[in-house]
Amino acid sequence: MPSHAPRIGFIGLGIMGKPMARNLLAAGYELTVHSRSHGPVEELAGEGAAVAASPAAVASVSDVVITMLPDSPDVEQVVLGDDGLASGGGEGLLHVDMSSIDPTATRRIAAALAERGIAMLDAPVSGGERGAIDATLSIMVGGPEVEFRRAEPIFQHLGKTIVHVGEAGAGQVTKACNQLVVGANIEAVAEALALARQSGVDQVAVRQVLLGGFAASRVLEAHGMRMIEGQFQPGFRVRLHAKDARIVQSLAAETGAVTPAFNVVADQLDQLVRTGRGDLDHSALYTLVSQEAAAS
Amino acid sequence: MPSHAPRIGFIGLGIMGKPMARNLLAAGYELTVHSRSHGPVEELAGEGAAVAASPAAVASVSDVVITMLPDSPDVEQVVLGDDGLASGGGEGLLHVDMSSIDPTATRRIAAALAERGIAMLDAPVSGGERGAIDATLSIMVGGPEVEFRRAEPIFQHLGKTIVHVGEAGAGQVTKACNQLVVGANIEAVAEALALARQSGVDQVAVRQVLLGGFAASRVLEAHGMRMIEGQFQPGFRVRLHAKDARIVQSLAAETGAVTPAFNVVADQLDQLVRTGRGDLDHSALYTLVSQEAAAS
């Protein structure tokens, strides 16, 4: 790592954040971490990370601060709240939010940071825990080109497909599109595998042969196998996908877009949450269309 | 080709059938063809195929007869109608129906053929015209294991993924599952790309970055590009996918399966047919959710 490499702060060491922070540490970056949960903080401290007591403290010793948090209010609190990174960081700081949140919140935060001379990129990811661990995430980046160029060497230690998709919020719009497609693809595979089973046809064979044609997808490969095995431990929680579905639907409402098939998927996700299945993996959409699962 | 190789008949030389028949000819099989349209018949005759005047005549000089036809009534007519292959073929003939038709019709035809000592496999495919030309189709085969073994060397000249999925009709059930997934995946990509455009985000960048994560699919790759380019020449016609959607829905009704998201897709396909877009490629689902396309 060259001596002019940026000092990185990392806030939010959950399922995704922890392996991402670890990859940056392994790449040789000087890293300062902060998270609500003590376990991951101590783990990374043991691997060489510095620890800071607040987002402001992280910002005061960093050139770039990455956040990886559950939802829009979490990001707003960590950035703009008491002891938030905005109060600790000065002119020239870059905030890279890799959480998946509402693009409207992103634009609001970016504007508030700009008033303080702090630049922001929205850079949500797809690829799940596996992608975070293996540094093969897909990273969809919104914000100024010059800041994208500044962050790109960092992204290269986290992901494989890194695309600058547009201005502030464009990364989050792209992530909403991603969650629309992933959710609808999971529902499609669930409906197809349930139909196969109801028709007395072997699901393993169906998955295998469909993977050879136009039905092939990463969802059929990964989530289809989960459905066949009845293995719904997360992975990516229904509750979080339901949150993303609300982002898709409010974005559609704001922009006049229509999403008739995805609206059904959003309803199915809400139904899982209402019936106590919000902490299962989102491939549990299968349990709503599968008769054997419904009966159990 | 060994001298004991089966003599093959091929009925139905459309977009899919013609390149498939050509691949069998190129593999060295003795091939007799029949089709309603003269052009493809003459083309294949020029490449060494024999020509027969009726399905019965094809059957009388073949050990295995392949059919590749648009819909259930076409297959019933060609097999069981006047001068149908059942009337020309005797004990020991194998009929391989590679059309995509209703599994109920398949079981009815298989039973009628069995009474005459003629075996049948249902072996619909996925992979489109490109897959037919390149012999990379995915082939989903229903019927007796012994007949599958007999046909397998032939399938290897037509496809890449060849799976025996179950008894008579199981191939068609699998194809219905395939069309469910493909249709829903196309609708999902259409809704996502329309949402991106309405939100002012570049569709090319969205497609590229989504291909790197869990949203990746053959549909996003192939049909997503068609939507971005506004190129809806078939390919696979809306009209045929709407036919397949009816097969999915009657299979679901018969077996008690539920397909809530796909039902929306089936409605969208019907709406395209009703509004004069039945002969476009099925990626034209995009035109129902895209405002620029709707306005034009």
Boltz contact constraints between the chains, C-beta under 6 A:
constraints:
  - contact:
      token1: [A, 126]
      token2: [B, 213]
      max_distance: 6.0
  - contact:
      token1: [A, 126]
      token2: [B, 214]
      max_distance: 6.0
  - contact:
      token1: [A, 127]
      token2: [B, 213]
      max_distance: 6.0
  - contact:
      token1: [A, 138]
      token2: [B, 209]
      max_distance: 6.0
  - contact:
      token1: [A, 138]
      token2: [B, 212]
      max_distance: 6.0
  - contact:
      token1: [A, 138]
      token2: [B, 213]
      max_distance: 6.0
  - contact:
      token1: [A, 140]
      token2: [B, 209]
      max_distance: 6.0
  - contact:
      token1: [A, 161]
      token2: [B, 209]
      max_distance: 6.0
  - contact:
      token1: [A, 161]
      token2: [B, 212]
      max_distance: 6.0
  - contact:
      token1: [A, 163]
      token2: [B, 205]
      max_distance: 6.0
  - contact:
      token1: [A, 163]
      token2: [B, 208]
      max_distance: 6.0
  - contact:
      token1: [A, 163]
      token2: [B, 209]
      max_distance: 6.0
  - contact:
      token1: [A, 165]
      token2: [B, 201]
      max_distance: 6.0
  - contact:
      token1: [A, 165]
      token2: [B, 205]
      max_distance: 6.0
  - contact:
      token1: [A, 166]
      token2: [B, 201]
      max_distance: 6.0
  - contact:
      token1: [A, 170]
      token2: [B, 201]
      max_distance: 6.0
  - contact:
      token1: [A, 173]
      token2: [B, 199]
      max_distance: 6.0
  - contact:
      token1: [A, 173]
      token2: [B, 201]
      max_distance: 6.0
  - contact:
      token1: [A, 174]
      token2: [B, 206]
      max_distance: 6.0
  - contact:
      token1: [A, 177]
      token2: [B, 192]
      max_distance: 6.0
  - contact:
      token1: [A, 177]
      token2: [B, 195]
      max_distance: 6.0
  - contact:
      token1: [A, 177]
      token2: [B, 196]
      max_distance: 6.0
  - contact:
      token1: [A, 177]
      token2: [B, 206]
      max_distance: 6.0
  - contact:
      token1: [A, 178]
      token2: [B, 210]
      max_distance: 6.0
  - contact:
      token1: [A, 178]
      token2: [B, 215]
      max_distance: 6.0
  - contact:
      token1: [A, 180]
      token2: [B, 191]
      max_distance: 6.0
  - contact:
      token1: [A, 180]
      token2: [B, 192]
      max_distance: 6.0
  - contact:
      token1: [A, 181]
      token2: [B, 188]
      max_distance: 6.0
  - contact:
      token1: [A, 181]
      token2: [B, 192]
      max_distance: 6.0
  - contact:
      token1: [A, 181]
      token2: [B, 215]
      max_distance: 6.0
  - contact:
      token1: [A, 182]
      token2: [B, 214]
      max_distance: 6.0
  - contact:
      token1: [A, 182]
      token2: [B, 215]
      max_distance: 6.0
  - contact:
      token1: [A, 184]
      token2: [B, 188]
      max_distance: 6.0
  - contact:
      token1: [A, 185]
      token2: [B, 185]
      max_distance: 6.0
  - contact:
      token1: [A, 187]
      token2: [B, 261]
      max_distance: 6.0
  - contact:
      token1: [A, 188]
      token2: [B, 181]
      max_distance: 6.0
  - contact:
      token1: [A, 188]
      token2: [B, 184]
      max_distance: 6.0
  - contact:
      token1: [A, 191]
      token2: [B, 180]
      max_distance: 6.0
  - contact:
      token1: [A, 191]
      token2: [B, 259]
      max_distance: 6.0
  - contact:
      token1: [A, 191]
      token2: [B, 262]
      max_distance: 6.0
  - contact:
      token1: [A, 192]
      token2: [B, 177]
      max_distance: 6.0
  - contact:
      token1: [A, 192]
      token2: [B, 180]
      max_distance: 6.0
  - contact:
      token1: [A, 192]
      token2: [B, 181]
      max_distance: 6.0
  - contact:
      token1: [A, 194]
      token2: [B, 257]
      max_distance: 6.0
  - contact:
      token1: [A, 195]
      token2: [B, 177]
      max_distance: 6.0
  - contact:
      token1: [A, 195]
      token2: [B, 252]
      max_distance: 6.0
  - contact:
      token1: [A, 195]
      token2: [B, 257]
      max_distance: 6.0
  - contact:
      token1: [A, 196]
      token2: [B, 177]
      max_distance: 6.0
  - contact:
      token1: [A, 198]
      token2: [B, 255]
      max_distance: 6.0
  - contact:
      token1: [A, 198]
      token2: [B, 257]
      max_distance: 6.0
  - contact:
      token1: [A, 199]
      token2: [B, 173]
      max_distance: 6.0
  - contact:
      token1: [A, 199]
      token2: [B, 255]
      max_distance: 6.0
  - contact:
      token1: [A, 201]
      token2: [B, 165]
      max_distance: 6.0
  - contact:
      token1: [A, 201]
      token2: [B, 166]
      max_distance: 6.0
  - contact:
      token1: [A, 201]
      token2: [B, 170]
      max_distance: 6.0
  - contact:
      token1: [A, 201]
      token2: [B, 173]
      max_distance: 6.0
  - contact:
      token1: [A, 205]
      token2: [B, 163]
      max_distance: 6.0
  - contact:
      token1: [A, 205]
      token2: [B, 165]
      max_distance: 6.0
  - contact:
      token1: [A, 206]
      token2: [B, 174]
      max_distance: 6.0
  - contact:
      token1: [A, 206]
      token2: [B, 177]
      max_distance: 6.0
  - contact:
      token1: [A, 208]
      token2: [B, 163]
      max_distance: 6.0
  - contact:
      token1: [A, 209]
      token2: [B, 138]
      max_distance: 6.0
  - contact:
      token1: [A, 209]
      token2: [B, 140]
      max_distance: 6.0
  - contact:
      token1: [A, 209]
      token2: [B, 161]
      max_distance: 6.0
  - contact:
      token1: [A, 209]
      token2: [B, 163]
      max_distance: 6.0
  - contact:
      token1: [A, 210]
      token2: [B, 178]
      max_distance: 6.0
  - contact:
      token1: [A, 212]
      token2: [B, 138]
      max_distance: 6.0
  - contact:
      token1: [A, 212]
      token2: [B, 161]
      max_distance: 6.0
  - contact:
      token1: [A, 213]
      token2: [B, 126]
      max_distance: 6.0
  - contact:
      token1: [A, 213]
      token2: [B, 127]
      max_distance: 6.0
  - contact:
      token1: [A, 213]
      token2: [B, 138]
      max_distance: 6.0
  - contact:
      token1: [A, 214]
      token2: [B, 126]
      max_distance: 6.0
  - contact:
      token1: [A, 214]
      token2: [B, 182]
      max_distance: 6.0
  - contact:
      token1: [A, 214]
      token2: [B, 218]
      max_distance: 6.0
  - contact:
      token1: [A, 215]
      token2: [B, 178]
      max_distance: 6.0
  - contact:
      token1: [A, 215]
      token2: [B, 181]
      max_distance: 6.0
  - contact:
      token1: [A, 215]
      token2: [B, 182]
      max_distance: 6.0
  - contact:
      token1: [A, 216]
      token2: [B, 218]
      max_distance: 6.0
  - contact:
      token1: [A, 217]
      token2: [B, 217]
      max_distance: 6.0
  - contact:
      token1: [A, 218]
      token2: [B, 214]
      max_distance: 6.0
  - contact:
      token1: [A, 218]
      token2: [B, 216]
      max_distance: 6.0
  - contact:
      token1: [A, 252]
      token2: [B, 195]
      max_distance: 6.0
  - contact:
      token1: [A, 255]
      token2: [B, 198]
      max_distance: 6.0
  - contact:
      token1: [A, 255]
      token2: [B, 199]
      max_distance: 6.0
  - contact:
      token1: [A, 256]
      token2: [B, 198]
      max_distance: 6.0
  - contact:
      token1: [A, 257]
      token2: [B, 194]
      max_distance: 6.0
  - contact:
      token1: [A, 257]
      token2: [B, 195]
      max_distance: 6.0
  - contact:
      token1: [A, 257]
      token2: [B, 198]
      max_distance: 6.0
  - contact:
      token1: [A, 258]
      token2: [B, 289]
      max_distance: 6.0
  - contact:
      token1: [A, 259]
      token2: [B, 191]
      max_distance: 6.0
  - contact:
      token1: [A, 260]
      token2: [B, 264]
      max_distance: 6.0
  - contact:
      token1: [A, 261]
      token2: [B, 187]
      max_distance: 6.0
  - contact:
      token1: [A, 261]
      token2: [B, 261]
      max_distance: 6.0
  - contact:
      token1: [A, 261]
      token2: [B, 264]
      max_distance: 6.0
  - contact:
      token1: [A, 261]
      token2: [B, 265]
      max_distance: 6.0
  - contact:
      token1: [A, 262]
      token2: [B, 191]
      max_distance: 6.0
  - contact:
      token1: [A, 264]
      token2: [B, 260]
      max_distance: 6.0
  - contact:
      token1: [A, 264]
      token2: [B, 261]
      max_distance: 6.0
  - contact:
      token1: [A, 264]
      token2: [B, 264]
      max_distance: 6.0
  - contact:
      token1: [A, 265]
      token2: [B, 261]
      max_distance: 6.0
  - contact:
      token1: [A, 289]
      token2: [B, 258]
      max_distance: 6.0
